[in-house]
């Protein structure tokens, strides 16, 4: 009987964890930060973040990033959600960007993905985050991204590493190395 109860409780916990948004109960009801709902960072929740990102939804950053987050992408360092929003606004206003997760691993306090990202330039620009770009060019990122997860279940440190970054112009593909 006790074994059955333990197994049932374990299964209930696993089912609840898979649902994504959860709210925890804390002894100190005055602790507003601790009583907020947040996303459990399981695979389904991460896939939701990717879907929001691919839809160019800046609310993905508030939903999944800690206020004091830091992102290092090559030599580019962004601190805080407003800096991330500004950076992606520049990209998304000129390009279609699509993230594709190749591999995913997580231990609860960190998450790592092998990622392939395809960018298609929609408008010419002399001043994009990738330098001068012209309509129809494509950029392809292939690399590893490591996300550190804080006690509230949000990304607070993100490191982007490159395996390859290419630019395709007029059918000719060239490896760029690190862009930022």
ABEGO torsion letter per residue (X at the ends): XAAAAAAAAAAAAAAAAAAEBBBBBBABAABAAAABBBBBBBAAAAAAAAAAAAAGBAAAAAAABBAABBBBBEABBBBEAAAAAAAAAAAAAABBBBBBBABBBBAGABBBBBBBBBBBBABBBABBAAEBBBBGBBBBBBBBBBBBBBAAGBBABBBBBBABBBBBBGGBBBBAEBAX
